[in-house]
Amino acid sequence: MRRVLAGTLAAAGIALSGIAVVSPAWAAACSLGADQPNAYNDGKGGRYNCSGTVTLKVRVAKDVFGWDPYWESSVANFSNGDLWAYGNCSKGSGSFYTWTISSSGNSLESGRVVRCTG
């Protein structure tokens, strides 16, 4: 009986290890992206590996105390992919970041980067 049980457990281990190797391909989680603003002060955000649609907003914001002025792009019924917000230097030099906001309630900010130092 022990020999049969050991063989069964070994076969189960092989089957489970096969599933573990395959699982990352189908288990990719829905996520948001937010890249630091580029040299032109444009920010790229996005939504990836998601089902359904949301209203997605991508902002390039200046990090200031109290209220962060920003430029925004927004698309309703957005499923997956990249969305750009196009900033400029009209708000002066400072620390800027990209902020991706989903109508599902999730959001993500990039790291800060100094731009518009002329």
Residue, then its C-alpha position, 0 to 999 in steps of 0.5 A: m500500500r505504501r508503494v502505491l501511495a508514494g507513486t500516487l503522491a509523486a504523480a500528483g507532485i509532477a502534475l502540480s509542478g506543471i500547473a505552477v509553471v503554466s500559471p503565471a501566463w493565465a494569472a496575470a493581474c490587472s494593473l495600472g502603469a504610470d511612467q515619470p514625465n519625459a523631457y517634454n513633460d508628457g506622462k504615459g499611464g495605462r491599464y494592463n491585463c484587465s477585463g471590462t472597461v473603465t474611465l481612465k484618466v492620466r494626469v501630469a501634475k506639478d507636486v506643490f503643497g495643497w493642490d497639484p495643478y495638472w494636465e489631463s487626458s481621459v477616455a471612457n470605456f477604456s480596456n487596456g493599453d497606454l494613454w498619454a497626458y501632454g504637459n508643458c512648462s506653463k506652470g513653471s519649473g518644479s517636481f512633476y509626476t504622472w498620475t493614472i486614475s481608474s474609475s474602478g477606484n484604483s490609482l497609481e503615481s509615478g516617481r517625481v522628476v524635476r522638469c522645466t528648469g529652462 
